[in-house]
């Protein structure tokens, strides 16, 4: 089988558009046939023919093929990617005697840059000073712009105790270099405390496997203290398990659909409904979310909103939650493609086509004034003199010294205006409220 025929079969089986690969060369024609696989194949074959016949040097067709497949996946979403044969083998072996450790941060890609959704509480990333909204420009000496999220994660992982250096872009600060020591991630437990008015504040730090049982146990402990109202703090909780999120939502919601998974054309694959026997708290509830809230935590927040169970306070969440399937190709490489998205009870996916269509919008927006707005990667050029990363957006001077995280951190903890608003709202509600429970 010729290279061209084999590549055509790979592309056709993936049924993805090829417009992003050839860019401006095909823009006029693509307006009429962007979603016609046959038309796109003919365009691709034309480009391939030019490479074979007109390129100044003898092309390395293996590299051309790999680059084309990377481009195909790149135009889809941050989590779909091309894998080399070595990466396919590593992917299949993940979880089996895996001795690698990481830095403890949930990551995505935005405008070709590696974007920090949120560091895990207590993780090496958080201790080193990494923050939600940071852009990681370099991992050691490797530029992250235009590499896949999968590749970036591989660069971040390594032997436990080893160190990785990150060059970080942050709004209002000069570029930083953070040294992060890799460790096996320890899941932080749920934190619980009682506030005036018999209000429990449950700070959830993770929704990984097994965490729903921890939430349930802490909630039951607070009920023994006659708690009547609950604040669920989901800020900075990214990633986690869909099933764990459904279980946590079910603690507060006794009936109805809590979440869905959706496939092509938005068709429902599976619905997750509440079971009355699992609901243990029926008083007023409020949840807190922010830009670092993503994935499983968005399931909980959206369930509270759509079941009219309580207010969601804070800032719009990031927007994530998807599942990938590995399609192995003939030469041992593969395409890791998103085939399922997580969605709210109404079927709205959390991962949209762009930031505007992603995430969960709070019922009451409250911004923390001490939090600097995250960098918009689309405003970056990769140069140190980008105004967006300079303090007060001023032009840089000749002082190129890097600023430590401590120097850019507030000296004292400011008032938590989001939590304050949640407590105010709950104190105004009668304890016997049955809002959608």
Secondary structure, 3 states (H helix, E strand, C coil): CCHHHHHHHHHHHHCCCCHHHHHHHHHHHHHHHCCCHHHHHHHHHHHHHHHHHHCCCCCCHHHHHHHHHHHHHHCCCCCCEEECHHHHHHHHHCCCCCCEEECCEEEEEECCEEEEEEECCCCHHHHHCCCCCCEEEEECCEECCCCCHHHHHHHHCEECCCEEEEEEECCCCCCEEEEEECECCCCCCCEEEEECCCEEEEECCCCCCCHHHHHHHHHHHHHHCCCCEEEEECCCCCCCCHHHHHHHHHCCCCCCEEEEEECHHHCEEEEEECCHHHCCCCCCEEEEECCCCCCHHHHHHHHHHHCCCEEEEECCCCCCCEEEEEEECCCCCEEEEEEEEEEECCCCECCCCCHHHCCCCCCEECCCCCCCCCCCHHHCCCCCCCHHHCHHHCCCCCCCCCCCHHHHCCCCCCCCHHHHHHHHHHHCCCCCCCCCC
